[in-house]
């Protein structure tokens, strides 16, 4: 994890903030942000972390979607 107190991580942190700003400035919806996070997580080398992120995203989406019953 990048540490803001570590001088060698400062440029990486700035880069990540700029990437997030570009995405937000692009005008994405909340659902699109979830999908971006999910797709980025698939690029992680740590499979366990990837699975946890995907699971968290999917459970969050299921909780927020309205449930219809007939």
mmCIF file as Biopython writes it, N, C-alpha, C and O atoms, coordinates in Angstrom:
data_model
#
loop_
_atom_site.group_PDB
_atom_site.id
_atom_site.type_symbol
_atom_site.label_atom_id
_atom_site.label_alt_id
_atom_site.label_comp_id
_atom_site.label_asym_id
_atom_site.label_entity_id
_atom_site.label_seq_id
_atom_site.pdbx_PDB_ins_code
_atom_site.Cartn_x
_atom_site.Cartn_y
_atom_site.Cartn_z
_atom_site.occupancy
_atom_site.B_iso_or_equiv
_atom_site.auth_seq_id
_atom_site.auth_asym_id
_atom_site.pdbx_PDB_model_num
ATOM 1   N N  . UNK A ? 1  ? 0.840   -1.172  0.000   1.0 0.0 1  A 1 
ATOM 2   C CA . UNK A ? 1  ? 0.000   0.000   0.000   1.0 0.0 1  A 1 
ATOM 3   C C  . UNK A ? 1  ? 0.888   1.238   0.000   1.0 0.0 1  A 1 
ATOM 4   O O  . UNK A ? 1  ? 1.928   1.269   0.658   1.0 0.0 1  A 1 
ATOM 5   N N  . UNK A ? 2  ? 0.478   2.234   -0.727  1.0 0.0 2  A 1 
ATOM 6   C CA . UNK A ? 2  ? 1.248   3.472   -0.775  1.0 0.0 2  A 1 
ATOM 7   C C  . UNK A ? 2  ? 1.087   4.240   0.532   1.0 0.0 2  A 1 
ATOM 8   O O  . UNK A ? 2  ? -0.010  4.337   1.082   1.0 0.0 2  A 1 
ATOM 9   N N  . UNK A ? 3  ? 2.188   4.775   1.014   1.0 0.0 3  A 1 
ATOM 10  C CA . UNK A ? 3  ? 2.210   5.479   2.291   1.0 0.0 3  A 1 
ATOM 11  C C  . UNK A ? 3  ? 2.505   6.958   2.055   1.0 0.0 3  A 1 
ATOM 12  O O  . UNK A ? 3  ? 3.569   7.296   1.537   1.0 0.0 3  A 1 
ATOM 13  N N  . UNK A ? 4  ? 1.570   7.853   2.430   1.0 0.0 4  A 1 
ATOM 14  C CA . UNK A ? 4  ? 1.810   9.282   2.220   1.0 0.0 4  A 1 
ATOM 15  C C  . UNK A ? 4  ? 2.989   9.827   3.023   1.0 0.0 4  A 1 
ATOM 16  O O  . UNK A ? 4  ? 3.495   10.908  2.724   1.0 0.0 4  A 1 
ATOM 17  N N  . UNK A ? 5  ? 3.423   9.090   4.030   1.0 0.0 5  A 1 
ATOM 18  C CA . UNK A ? 5  ? 4.560   9.520   4.835   1.0 0.0 5  A 1 
ATOM 19  C C  . UNK A ? 5  ? 5.894   9.075   4.245   1.0 0.0 5  A 1 
ATOM 20  O O  . UNK A ? 5  ? 6.956   9.482   4.716   1.0 0.0 5  A 1 
ATOM 21  N N  . UNK A ? 6  ? 5.834   8.249   3.225   1.0 0.0 6  A 1 
ATOM 22  C CA . UNK A ? 6  ? 7.043   7.752   2.571   1.0 0.0 6  A 1 
ATOM 23  C C  . UNK A ? 6  ? 7.335   8.629   1.348   1.0 0.0 6  A 1 
ATOM 24  O O  . UNK A ? 6  ? 6.548   8.648   0.401   1.0 0.0 6  A 1 
ATOM 25  N N  . UNK A ? 7  ? 8.452   9.349   1.361   1.0 0.0 7  A 1 
ATOM 26  C CA . UNK A ? 7  ? 8.759   10.259  0.242   1.0 0.0 7  A 1 
ATOM 27  C C  . UNK A ? 7  ? 8.784   9.582   -1.126  1.0 0.0 7  A 1 
ATOM 28  O O  . UNK A ? 7  ? 8.458   10.216  -2.130  1.0 0.0 7  A 1 
ATOM 29  N N  . UNK A ? 8  ? 9.159   8.321   -1.183  1.0 0.0 8  A 1 
ATOM 30  C CA . UNK A ? 8  ? 9.212   7.633   -2.475  1.0 0.0 8  A 1 
ATOM 31  C C  . UNK A ? 8  ? 7.817   7.307   -3.016  1.0 0.0 8  A 1 
ATOM 32  O O  . UNK A ? 8  ? 7.678   7.019   -4.205  1.0 0.0 8  A 1 
ATOM 33  N N  . UNK A ? 9  ? 6.789   7.347   -2.175  1.0 0.0 9  A 1 
ATOM 34  C CA . UNK A ? 9  ? 5.417   7.052   -2.601  1.0 0.0 9  A 1 
ATOM 35  C C  . UNK A ? 9  ? 4.642   8.297   -3.018  1.0 0.0 9  A 1 
ATOM 36  O O  . UNK A ? 9  ? 3.562   8.185   -3.598  1.0 0.0 9  A 1 
ATOM 37  N N  . UNK A ? 10 ? 5.172   9.467   -2.734  1.0 0.0 10 A 1 
ATOM 38  C CA . UNK A ? 10 ? 4.430   10.708  -2.965  1.0 0.0 10 A 1 
ATOM 39  C C  . UNK A ? 10 ? 4.047   10.877  -4.437  1.0 0.0 10 A 1 
ATOM 40  O O  . UNK A ? 10 ? 2.910   11.246  -4.730  1.0 0.0 10 A 1 
ATOM 41  N N  . UNK A ? 11 ? 4.957   10.618  -5.357  1.0 0.0 11 A 1 
ATOM 42  C CA . UNK A ? 11 ? 4.645   10.760  -6.783  1.0 0.0 11 A 1 
ATOM 43  C C  . UNK A ? 11 ? 3.596   9.744   -7.237  1.0 0.0 11 A 1 
ATOM 44  O O  . UNK A ? 11 ? 2.735   10.055  -8.059  1.0 0.0 11 A 1 
ATOM 45  N N  . UNK A ? 12 ? 3.677   8.547   -6.704  1.0 0.0 12 A 1 
ATOM 46  C CA . UNK A ? 12 ? 2.671   7.531   -7.047  1.0 0.0 12 A 1 
ATOM 47  C C  . UNK A ? 12 ? 1.298   7.917   -6.527  1.0 0.0 12 A 1 
ATOM 48  O O  . UNK A ? 12 ? 0.292   7.709   -7.206  1.0 0.0 12 A 1 
ATOM 49  N N  . UNK A ? 13 ? 1.253   8.475   -5.333  1.0 0.0 13 A 1 
ATOM 50  C CA . UNK A ? 13 ? -0.028  8.922   -4.779  1.0 0.0 13 A 1 
ATOM 51  C C  . UNK A ? 13 ? -0.620  10.052  -5.618  1.0 0.0 13 A 1 
ATOM 52  O O  . UNK A ? 13 ? -1.827  10.088  -5.860  1.0 0.0 13 A 1 
ATOM 53  N N  . UNK A ? 14 ? 0.230   10.967  -6.056  1.0 0.0 14 A 1 
ATOM 54  C CA . UNK A ? 14 ? -0.246  12.060  -6.908  1.0 0.0 14 A 1 
ATOM 55  C C  . UNK A ? 14 ? -0.796  11.508  -8.225  1.0 0.0 14 A 1 
ATOM 56  O O  . UNK A ? 14 ? -1.829  11.962  -8.716  1.0 0.0 14 A 1 
ATOM 57  N N  . UNK A ? 15 ? -0.096  10.531  -8.785  1.0 0.0 15 A 1 
ATOM 58  C CA . UNK A ? 15 ? -0.546  9.920   -10.032 1.0 0.0 15 A 1 
ATOM 59  C C  . UNK A ? 15 ? -1.909  9.254   -9.858  1.0 0.0 15 A 1 
ATOM 60  O O  . UNK A ? 15 ? -2.781  9.393   -10.715 1.0 0.0 15 A 1 
ATOM 61  N N  . UNK A ? 16 ? -2.094  8.532   -8.755  1.0 0.0 16 A 1 
ATOM 62  C CA . UNK A ? 16 ? -3.378  7.856   -8.533  1.0 0.0 16 A 1 
ATOM 63  C C  . UNK A ? 16 ? -4.506  8.869   -8.339  1.0 0.0 16 A 1 
ATOM 64  O O  . UNK A ? 16 ? -5.619  8.658   -8.820  1.0 0.0 16 A 1 
ATOM 65  N N  . UNK A ? 17 ? -4.222  9.968   -7.637  1.0 0.0 17 A 1 
ATOM 66  C CA . UNK A ? 17 ? -5.254  11.007  -7.463  1.0 0.0 17 A 1 
ATOM 67  C C  . UNK A ? 17 ? -5.608  11.637  -8.804  1.0 0.0 17 A 1 
ATOM 68  O O  . UNK A ? 17 ? -6.774  11.943  -9.053  1.0 0.0 17 A 1 
ATOM 69  N N  . UNK A ? 18 ? -4.619  11.832  -9.667  1.0 0.0 18 A 1 
ATOM 70  C CA . UNK A ? 18 ? -4.889  12.399  -10.992 1.0 0.0 18 A 1 
ATOM 71  C C  . UNK A ? 18 ? -5.728  11.456  -11.846 1.0 0.0 18 A 1 
ATOM 72  O O  . UNK A ? 18 ? -6.596  11.901  -12.597 1.0 0.0 18 A 1 
ATOM 73  N N  . UNK A ? 19 ? -5.473  10.169  -11.734 1.0 0.0 19 A 1 
ATOM 74  C CA . UNK A ? 19 ? -6.271  9.181   -12.474 1.0 0.0 19 A 1 
ATOM 75  C C  . UNK A ? 19 ? -7.717  9.218   -12.004 1.0 0.0 19 A 1 
ATOM 76  O O  . UNK A ? 19 ? -8.637  9.214   -12.822 1.0 0.0 19 A 1 
ATOM 77  N N  . UNK A ? 20 ? -7.920  9.252   -10.702 1.0 0.0 20 A 1 
ATOM 78  C CA . UNK A ? 20 ? -9.285  9.320   -10.159 1.0 0.0 20 A 1 
ATOM 79  C C  . UNK A ? 20 ? -9.978  10.600  -10.620 1.0 0.0 20 A 1 
ATOM 80  O O  . UNK A ? 20 ? -11.149 10.572  -10.998 1.0 0.0 20 A 1 
ATOM 81  N N  . UNK A ? 21 ? -9.263  11.714  -10.590 1.0 0.0 21 A 1 
ATOM 82  C CA . UNK A ? 21 ? -9.841  12.989  -11.031 1.0 0.0 21 A 1 
ATOM 83  C C  . UNK A ? 21 ? -10.264 12.911  -12.489 1.0 0.0 21 A 1 
ATOM 84  O O  . UNK A ? 21 ? -11.345 13.383  -12.842 1.0 0.0 21 A 1 
ATOM 85  N N  . UNK A ? 22 ? -9.433  12.323  -13.343 1.0 0.0 22 A 1 
ATOM 86  C CA . UNK A ? 22 ? -9.776  12.167  -14.758 1.0 0.0 22 A 1 
ATOM 87  C C  . UNK A ? 22 ? -11.045 11.337  -14.930 1.0 0.0 22 A 1 
ATOM 88  O O  . UNK A ? 22 ? -11.908 11.671  -15.743 1.0 0.0 22 A 1 
ATOM 89  N N  . UNK A ? 23 ? -11.151 10.269  -14.172 1.0 0.0 23 A 1 
ATOM 90  C CA . UNK A ? 23 ? -12.344 9.415   -14.263 1.0 0.0 23 A 1 
ATOM 91  C C  . UNK A ? 23 ? -13.584 10.183  -13.834 1.0 0.0 23 A 1 
ATOM 92  O O  . UNK A ? 23 ? -14.612 10.129  -14.509 1.0 0.0 23 A 1 
ATOM 93  N N  . UNK A ? 24 ? -13.495 10.892  -12.726 1.0 0.0 24 A 1 
ATOM 94  C CA . UNK A ? 24 ? -14.636 11.661  -12.224 1.0 0.0 24 A 1 
ATOM 95  C C  . UNK A ? 24 ? -14.988 12.788  -13.196 1.0 0.0 24 A 1 
ATOM 96  O O  . UNK A ? 24 ? -16.164 13.030  -13.467 1.0 0.0 24 A 1 
ATOM 97  N N  . UNK A ? 25 ? -13.975 13.475  -13.718 1.0 0.0 25 A 1 
ATOM 98  C CA . UNK A ? 25 ? -14.211 14.563  -14.679 1.0 0.0 25 A 1 
ATOM 99  C C  . UNK A ? 25 ? -14.834 14.048  -15.976 1.0 0.0 25 A 1 
ATOM 100 O O  . UNK A ? 25 ? -15.473 14.807  -16.704 1.0 0.0 25 A 1 
ATOM 101 N N  . UNK A ? 26 ? -14.652 12.779  -16.258 1.0 0.0 26 A 1 
ATOM 102 C CA . UNK A ? 26 ? -15.223 12.179  -17.456 1.0 0.0 26 A 1 
ATOM 103 C C  . UNK A ? 26 ? -16.746 12.109  -17.357 1.0 0.0 26 A 1 
ATOM 104 O O  . UNK A ? 26 ? -17.439 12.004  -18.369 1.0 0.0 26 A 1 
ATOM 105 N N  . UNK A ? 27 ? -17.259 12.168  -16.127 1.0 0.0 27 A 1 
ATOM 106 C CA . UNK A ? 27 ? -18.708 12.164  -15.927 1.0 0.0 27 A 1 
ATOM 107 C C  . UNK A ? 27 ? -19.296 10.774  -15.809 1.0 0.0 27 A 1 
ATOM 108 O O  . UNK A ? 27 ? -20.236 10.434  -16.527 1.0 0.0 27 A 1 
ATOM 109 N N  . UNK A ? 28 ? -18.756 9.971   -14.918 1.0 0.0 28 A 1 
ATOM 110 C CA . UNK A ? 28 ? -19.242 8.600   -14.768 1.0 0.0 28 A 1 
ATOM 111 C C  . UNK A ? 28 ? -20.312 8.518   -13.684 1.0 0.0 28 A 1 
ATOM 112 O O  . UNK A ? 28 ? -20.316 9.294   -12.728 1.0 0.0 28 A 1 
ATOM 113 N N  . UNK A ? 29 ? -21.209 7.569   -13.856 1.0 0.0 29 A 1 
ATOM 114 C CA . UNK A ? 29 ? -22.260 7.325   -12.865 1.0 0.0 29 A 1 
ATOM 115 C C  . UNK A ? 29 ? -21.709 6.435   -11.747 1.0 0.0 29 A 1 
ATOM 116 O O  . UNK A ? 29 ? -20.608 5.897   -11.858 1.0 0.0 29 A 1 
ATOM 117 N N  . UNK A ? 30 ? -22.476 6.288   -10.685 1.0 0.0 30 A 1 
ATOM 118 C CA . UNK A ? 30 ? -22.070 5.432   -9.581  1.0 0.0 30 A 1 
ATOM 119 C C  . UNK A ? 30 ? -21.916 3.981   -10.046 1.0 0.0 30 A 1 
ATOM 120 O O  . UNK A ? 30 ? -20.974 3.299   -9.641  1.0 0.0 30 A 1 
ATOM 121 N N  . UNK A ? 31 ? -22.821 3.514   -10.881 1.0 0.0 31 A 1 
ATOM 122 C CA . UNK A ? 31 ? -22.721 2.142   -11.390 1.0 0.0 31 A 1 
ATOM 123 C C  . UNK A ? 31 ? -21.466 1.961   -12.240 1.0 0.0 31 A 1 
ATOM 124 O O  . UNK A ? 31 ? -20.831 0.907   -12.202 1.0 0.0 31 A 1 
ATOM 125 N N  . UNK A ? 32 ? -21.114 2.990   -13.005 1.0 0.0 32 A 1 
ATOM 126 C CA . UNK A ? 32 ? -19.898 2.916   -13.810 1.0 0.0 32 A 1 
ATOM 127 C C  . UNK A ? 32 ? -18.652 2.901   -12.928 1.0 0.0 32 A 1 
ATOM 128 O O  . UNK A ? 32 ? -17.676 2.221   -13.246 1.0 0.0 32 A 1 
ATOM 129 N N  . UNK A ? 33 ? -18.681 3.642   -11.829 1.0 0.0 33 A 1 
ATOM 130 C CA . UNK A ? 33 ? -17.563 3.630   -10.883 1.0 0.0 33 A 1 
ATOM 131 C C  . UNK A ? 33 ? -17.395 2.234   -10.292 1.0 0.0 33 A 1 
ATOM 132 O O  . UNK A ? 33 ? -16.273 1.740   -10.185 1.0 0.0 33 A 1 
ATOM 133 N N  . UNK A ? 34 ? -18.498 1.592   -9.907  1.0 0.0 34 A 1 
ATOM 134 C CA . UNK A ? 34 ? -18.426 0.218   -9.401  1.0 0.0 34 A 1 
ATOM 135 C C  . UNK A ? 34 ? -17.775 -0.702  -10.433 1.0 0.0 34 A 1 
ATOM 136 O O  . UNK A ? 34 ? -16.914 -1.514  -10.095 1.0 0.0 34 A 1 
ATOM 137 N N  . UNK A ? 35 ? -18.192 -0.567  -11.686 1.0 0.0 35 A 1 
ATOM 138 C CA . UNK A ? 35 ? -17.661 -1.432  -12.739 1.0 0.0 35 A 1 
ATOM 139 C C  . UNK A ? 35 ? -16.172 -1.166  -12.969 1.0 0.0 35 A 1 
ATOM 140 O O  . UNK A ? 35 ? -15.401 -2.102  -13.179 1.0 0.0 35 A 1 
ATOM 141 N N  . UNK A ? 36 ? -15.769 0.096   -12.932 1.0 0.0 36 A 1 
ATOM 142 C CA . UNK A ? 36 ? -14.354 0.444   -13.087 1.0 0.0 36 A 1 
ATOM 143 C C  . UNK A ? 36 ? -13.530 -0.185  -11.965 1.0 0.0 36 A 1 
ATOM 144 O O  . UNK A ? 36 ? -12.463 -0.748  -12.211 1.0 0.0 36 A 1 
ATOM 145 N N  . UNK A ? 37 ? -14.028 -0.086  -10.738 1.0 0.0 37 A 1 
ATOM 146 C CA . UNK A ? 37 ? -13.322 -0.687  -9.601  1.0 0.0 37 A 1 
ATOM 147 C C  . UNK A ? 37 ? -13.211 -2.195  -9.793  1.0 0.0 37 A 1 
ATOM 148 O O  . UNK A ? 37 ? -12.152 -2.784  -9.570  1.0 0.0 37 A 1 
ATOM 149 N N  . UNK A ? 38 ? -14.307 -2.810  -10.207 1.0 0.0 38 A 1 
ATOM 150 C CA . UNK A ? 38 ? -14.285 -4.259  -10.433 1.0 0.0 38 A 1 
ATOM 151 C C  . UNK A ? 38 ? -13.272 -4.631  -11.519 1.0 0.0 38 A 1 
ATOM 152 O O  . UNK A ? 38 ? -12.489 -5.565  -11.343 1.0 0.0 38 A 1 
ATOM 153 N N  . UNK A ? 39 ? -13.286 -3.907  -12.636 1.0 0.0 39 A 1 
ATOM 154 C CA . UNK A ? 39 ? -12.361 -4.209  -13.731 1.0 0.0 39 A 1 
ATOM 155 C C  . UNK A ? 39 ? -10.909 -3.961  -13.328 1.0 0.0 39 A 1 
ATOM 156 O O  . UNK A ? 39 ? -10.024 -4.732  -13.700 1.0 0.0 39 A 1 
ATOM 157 N N  . UNK A ? 40 ? -10.660 -2.900  -12.576 1.0 0.0 40 A 1 
ATOM 158 C CA . UNK A ? 40 ? -9.291  -2.656  -12.096 1.0 0.0 40 A 1 
ATOM 159 C C  . UNK A ? 40 ? -8.841  -3.759  -11.135 1.0 0.0 40 A 1 
ATOM 160 O O  . UNK A ? 40 ? -7.676  -4.156  -11.145 1.0 0.0 40 A 1 
ATOM 161 N N  . UNK A ? 41 ? -9.756  -4.246  -10.314 1.0 0.0 41 A 1 
ATOM 162 C CA . UNK A ? 41 ? -9.381  -5.293  -9.364  1.0 0.0 41 A 1 
ATOM 163 C C  . UNK A ? 41 ? -8.951  -6.568  -10.092 1.0 0.0 41 A 1 
ATOM 164 O O  . UNK A ? 41 ? -8.126  -7.326  -9.583  1.0 0.0 41 A 1 
ATOM 165 N N  . UNK A ? 42 ? -9.505  -6.803  -11.275 1.0 0.0 42 A 1 
ATOM 166 C CA . UNK A ? 42 ? -9.128  -7.986  -12.047 1.0 0.0 42 A 1 
ATOM 167 C C  . UNK A ? 42 ? -7.675  -7.906  -12.523 1.0 0.0 42 A 1 
ATOM 168 O O  . UNK A ? 42 ? -7.102  -8.917  -12.930 1.0 0.0 42 A 1 
ATOM 169 N N  . UNK A ? 43 ? -7.084  -6.729  -12.474 1.0 0.0 43 A 1 
ATOM 170 C CA . UNK A ? 43 ? -5.690  -6.545  -12.881 1.0 0.0 43 A 1 
ATOM 171 C C  . UNK A ? 43 ? -4.706  -6.769  -11.732 1.0 0.0 43 A 1 
ATOM 172 O O  . UNK A ? 43 ? -3.495  -6.750  -11.953 1.0 0.0 43 A 1 
ATOM 173 N N  . UNK A ? 44 ? -5.198  -6.978  -10.519 1.0 0.0 44 A 1 
ATOM 174 C CA . UNK A ? 44 ? -4.322  -7.176  -9.369  1.0 0.0 44 A 1 
ATOM 175 C C  . UNK A ? 44 ? -3.589  -8.513  -9.457  1.0 0.0 44 A 1 
ATOM 176 O O  . UNK A ? 44 ? -4.136  -9.506  -9.936  1.0 0.0 44 A 1 
ATOM 177 N N  . UNK A ? 45 ? -2.366  -8.518  -8.996  1.0 0.0 45 A 1 
ATOM 178 C CA . UNK A ? 45 ? -1.590  -9.759  -8.950  1.0 0.0 45 A 1 
ATOM 179 C C  . UNK A ? 45 ? -2.023  -10.635 -7.777  1.0 0.0 45 A 1 
ATOM 180 O O  . UNK A ? 45 ? -1.940  -11.861 -7.845  1.0 0.0 45 A 1 
ATOM 181 N N  . UNK A ? 46 ? -2.485  -10.001 -6.703  1.0 0.0 46 A 1 
ATOM 182 C CA . UNK A ? 46 ? -2.912  -10.729 -5.510  1.0 0.0 46 A 1 
ATOM 183 C C  . UNK A ? 46 ? -4.358  -11.208 -5.707  1.0 0.0 46 A 1 
ATOM 184 O O  . UNK A ? 46 ? -5.305  -10.431 -5.582  1.0 0.0 46 A 1 
ATOM 185 N N  . UNK A ? 47 ? -4.505  -12.489 -6.012  1.0 0.0 47 A 1 
ATOM 186 C CA . UNK A ? 47 ? -5.826  -13.059 -6.323  1.0 0.0 47 A 1 
ATOM 187 C C  . UNK A ? 47 ? -6.797  -12.943 -5.154  1.0 0.0 47 A 1 
ATOM 188 O O  . UNK A ? 47 ? -7.981  -12.671 -5.354  1.0 0.0 47 A 1 
ATOM 189 N N  . UNK A ? 48 ? -6.309  -13.145 -3.953  1.0 0.0 48 A 1 
ATOM 190 C CA . UNK A ? 48 ? -7.174  -13.072 -2.769  1.0 0.0 48 A 1 
ATOM 191 C C  . UNK A ? 48 ? -7.772  -11.675 -2.608  1.0 0.0 48 A 1 
ATOM 192 O O  . UNK A ? 48 ? -8.962  -11.535 -2.324  1.0 0.0 48 A 1 
ATOM 193 N N  . UNK A ? 49 ? -6.947  -10.644 -2.789  1.0 0.0 49 A 1 
ATOM 194 C CA . UNK A ? 49 ? -7.451  -9.271  -2.690  1.0 0.0 49 A 1 
ATOM 195 C C  . UNK A ? 49 ? -8.441  -8.987  -3.810  1.0 0.0 49 A 1 
ATOM 196 O O  . UNK A ? 49 ? -9.460  -8.333  -3.590  1.0 0.0 49 A 1 
ATOM 197 N N  . UNK A ? 50 ? -8.145  -9.475  -5.005  1.0 0.0 50 A 1 
ATOM 198 C CA . UNK A ? 50 ? -9.048  -9.293  -6.124  1.0 0.0 50 A 1 
ATOM 199 C C  . UNK A ? 50 ? -10.411 -9.900  -5.830  1.0 0.0 50 A 1 
ATOM 200 O O  . UNK A ? 50 ? -11.441 -9.267  -6.062  1.0 0.0 50 A 1 
ATOM 201 N N  . UNK A ? 51 ? -10.418 -11.115 -5.323  1.0 0.0 51 A 1 
ATOM 202 C CA . UNK A ? 51 ? -11.684 -11.780 -5.012  1.0 0.0 51 A 1 
ATOM 203 C C  . UNK A ? 51 ? -12.467 -11.030 -3.940  1.0 0.0 51 A 1 
ATOM 204 O O  . UNK A ? 51 ? -13.691 -10.925 -4.022  1.0 0.0 51 A 1 
ATOM 205 N N  . UNK A ? 52 ? -11.766 -10.508 -2.936  1.0 0.0 52 A 1 
ATOM 206 C CA . UNK A ? 52 ? -12.441 -9.748  -1.879  1.0 0.0 52 A 1 
ATOM 207 C C  . UNK A ? 52 ? -13.065 -8.466  -2.419  1.0 0.0 52 A 1 
ATOM 208 O O  . UNK A ? 52 ? -14.174 -8.099  -2.032  1.0 0.0 52 A 1 
ATOM 209 N N  . UNK A ? 53 ? -12.354 -7.791  -3.308  1.0 0.0 53 A 1 
ATOM 210 C CA . UNK A ? 53 ? -12.887 -6.560  -3.889  1.0 0.0 53 A 1 
ATOM 211 C C  . UNK A ? 53 ? -14.102 -6.863  -4.754  1.0 0.0 53 A 1 
ATOM 212 O O  . UNK A ? 53 ? -15.126 -6.188  -4.647  1.0 0.0 53 A 1 
ATOM 213 N N  . UNK A ? 54 ? -13.997 -7.869  -5.606  1.0 0.0 54 A 1 
ATOM 214 C CA . UNK A ? 54 ? -15.118 -8.241  -6.476  1.0 0.0 54 A 1 
ATOM 215 C C  . UNK A ? 54 ? -16.321 -8.650  -5.634  1.0 0.0 54 A 1 
ATOM 216 O O  . UNK A ? 54 ? -17.451 -8.267  -5.938  1.0 0.0 54 A 1 
ATOM 217 N N  . UNK A ? 55 ? -16.086 -9.420  -4.585  1.0 0.0 55 A 1 
ATOM 218 C CA . UNK A ? 55 ? -17.179 -9.836  -3.700  1.0 0.0 55 A 1 
ATOM 219 C C  . UNK A ? 55 ? -17.826 -8.625  -3.027  1.0 0.0 55 A 1 
ATOM 220 O O  . UNK A ? 55 ? -19.051 -8.547  -2.935  1.0 0.0 55 A 1 
ATOM 221 N N  . UNK A ? 56 ? -17.013 -7.689  -2.560  1.0 0.0 56 A 1 
ATOM 222 C CA . UNK A ? 56 ? -17.541 -6.489  -1.909  1.0 0.0 56 A 1 
ATOM 223 C C  . UNK A ? 56 ? -18.365 -5.653  -2.879  1.0 0.0 56 A 1 
ATOM 224 O O  . UNK A ? 56 ? -19.438 -5.165  -2.524  1.0 0.0 56 A 1 
ATOM 225 N N  . UNK A ? 57 ? -17.871 -5.489  -4.092  1.0 0.0 57 A 1 
ATOM 226 C CA . UNK A ? 57 ? -18.595 -4.719  -5.112  1.0 0.0 57 A 1 
ATOM 227 C C  . UNK A ? 57 ? -19.916 -5.396  -5.431  1.0 0.0 57 A 1 
ATOM 228 O O  . UNK A ? 57 ? -20.961 -4.746  -5.446  1.0 0.0 57 A 1 
ATOM 229 N N  . UNK A ? 58 ? -19.876 -6.695  -5.686  1.0 0.0 58 A 1 
ATOM 230 C CA . UNK A ? 58 ? -21.098 -7.413  -6.049  1.0 0.0 58 A 1 
ATOM 231 C C  . UNK A ? 58 ? -22.121 -7.424  -4.920  1.0 0.0 58 A 1 
ATOM 232 O O  . UNK A ? 58 ? -23.318 -7.297  -5.179  1.0 0.0 58 A 1 
ATOM 233 N N  . UNK A ? 59 ? -21.679 -7.571  -3.678  1.0 0.0 59 A 1 
ATOM 234 C CA . UNK A ? 59 ? -22.640 -7.566  -2.566  1.0 0.0 59 A 1 
ATOM 235 C C  . UNK A ? 59 ? -23.193 -6.163  -2.348  1.0 0.0 59 A 1 
ATOM 236 O O  . UNK A ? 59 ? -24.358 -6.016  -1.978  1.0 0.0 59 A 1 
ATOM 237 N N  . UNK A ? 60 ? -22.392 -5.140  -2.567  1.0 0.0 60 A 1 
ATOM 238 C CA . UNK A ? 60 ? -22.856 -3.768  -2.427  1.0 0.0 60 A 1 
ATOM 239 C C  . UNK A ? 60 ? -23.904 -3.442  -3.483  1.0 0.0 60 A 1 
ATOM 240 O O  . UNK A ? 60 ? -24.908 -2.793  -3.191  1.0 0.0 60 A 1 
ATOM 241 N N  . UNK A ? 61 ? -23.668 -3.890  -4.699  1.0 0.0 61 A 1 
ATOM 242 C CA . UNK A ? 61 ? -24.618 -3.640  -5.781  1.0 0.0 61 A 1 
ATOM 243 C C  . UNK A ? 61 ? -25.935 -4.354  -5.511  1.0 0.0 61 A 1 
ATOM 244 O O  . UNK A ? 61 ? -27.005 -3.790  -5.738  1.0 0.0 61 A 1 
ATOM 245 N N  . UNK A ? 62 ? -25.865 -5.588  -5.028  1.0 0.0 62 A 1 
ATOM 246 C CA . UNK A ? 62 ? -27.084 -6.347  -4.725  1.0 0.0 62 A 1 
ATOM 247 C C  . UNK A ? 62 ? -27.891 -5.678  -3.625  1.0 0.0 62 A 1 
ATOM 248 O O  . UNK A ? 62 ? -29.121 -5.685  -3.672  1.0 0.0 62 A 1 
ATOM 249 N N  . UNK A ? 63 ? -27.217 -5.097  -2.631  1.0 0.0 63 A 1 
ATOM 250 C CA . UNK A ? 63 ? -27.912 -4.442  -1.517  1.0 0.0 63 A 1 
ATOM 251 C C  . UNK A ? 63 ? -28.616 -3.169  -1.949  1.0 0.0 63 A 1 
ATOM 252 O O  . UNK A ? 63 ? -29.650 -2.816  -1.382  1.0 0.0 63 A 1 
ATOM 253 N N  . UNK A ? 64 ? -28.075 -2.472  -2.943  1.0 0.0 64 A 1 
ATOM 254 C CA . UNK A ? 64 ? -28.637 -1.178  -3.327  1.0 0.0 64 A 1 
ATOM 255 C C  . UNK A ? 64 ? -29.685 -1.278  -4.418  1.0 0.0 64 A 1 
ATOM 256 O O  . UNK A ? 64 ? -30.440 -0.331  -4.636  1.0 0.0 64 A 1 
ATOM 257 N N  . UNK A ? 65 ? -29.746 -2.409  -5.108  1.0 0.0 65 A 1 
ATOM 258 C CA . UNK A ? 65 ? -30.747 -2.554  -6.166  1.0 0.0 65 A 1 
ATOM 259 C C  . UNK A ? 65 ? -32.112 -2.808  -5.542  1.0 0.0 65 A 1 
ATOM 260 O O  . UNK A ? 65 ? -32.240 -3.598  -4.607  1.0 0.0 65 A 1 
ATOM 261 N N  . UNK A ? 66 ? -33.137 -2.128  -6.072  1.0 0.0 66 A 1 
ATOM 262 C CA . UNK A ? 66 ? -34.481 -2.356  -5.522  1.0 0.0 66 A 1 
ATOM 263 C C  . UNK A ? 66 ? -34.947 -3.781  -5.795  1.0 0.0 66 A 1 
ATOM 264 O O  . UNK A ? 66 ? -34.669 -4.347  -6.852  1.0 0.0 66 A 1 
ATOM 265 N N  . UNK A ? 67 ? -35.652 -4.344  -4.838  1.0 0.0 67 A 1 
ATOM 266 C CA . UNK A ? 67 ? -36.164 -5.703  -4.994  1.0 0.0 67 A 1 
ATOM 267 C C  . UNK A ? 67 ? -37.651 -5.628  -5.300  1.0 0.0 67 A 1 
ATOM 268 O O  . UNK A ? 67 ? -38.422 -5.009  -4.566  1.0 0.0 67 A 1 
ATOM 269 N N  . UNK A ? 68 ? -38.036 -6.265  -6.390  1.0 0.0 68 A 1 
ATOM 270 C CA . UNK A ? 68 ? -39.422 -6.263  -6.802  1.0 0.0 68 A 1 
ATOM 271 C C  . UNK A ? 68 ? -40.004 -7.649  -6.549  1.0 0.0 68 A 1 
ATOM 272 O O  . UNK A ? 68 ? -39.357 -8.669  -6.786  1.0 0.0 68 A 1 
ATOM 273 N N  . UNK A ? 69 ? -41.194 -7.660  -6.080  1.0 0.0 69 A 1 
ATOM 274 C CA . UNK A ? 69 ? -41.881 -8.947  -5.913  1.0 0.0 69 A 1 
ATOM 275 C C  . UNK A ? 69 ? -43.276 -8.845  -6.484  1.0 0.0 69 A 1 
ATOM 276 O O  . UNK A ? 69 ? -43.920 -7.798  -6.427  1.0 0.0 69 A 1 
ATOM 277 N N  . UNK A ? 70 ? -43.724 -9.945  -7.032  1.0 0.0 70 A 1 
ATOM 278 C CA . UNK A ? 70 ? -45.066 -9.985  -7.628  1.0 0.0 70 A 1 
ATOM 279 C C  . UNK A ? 70 ? -46.007 -10.750 -6.768  1.0 0.0 70 A 1 
ATOM 280 O O  . UNK A ? 70 ? -47.181 -10.889 -7.110  1.0 0.0 70 A 1 
#
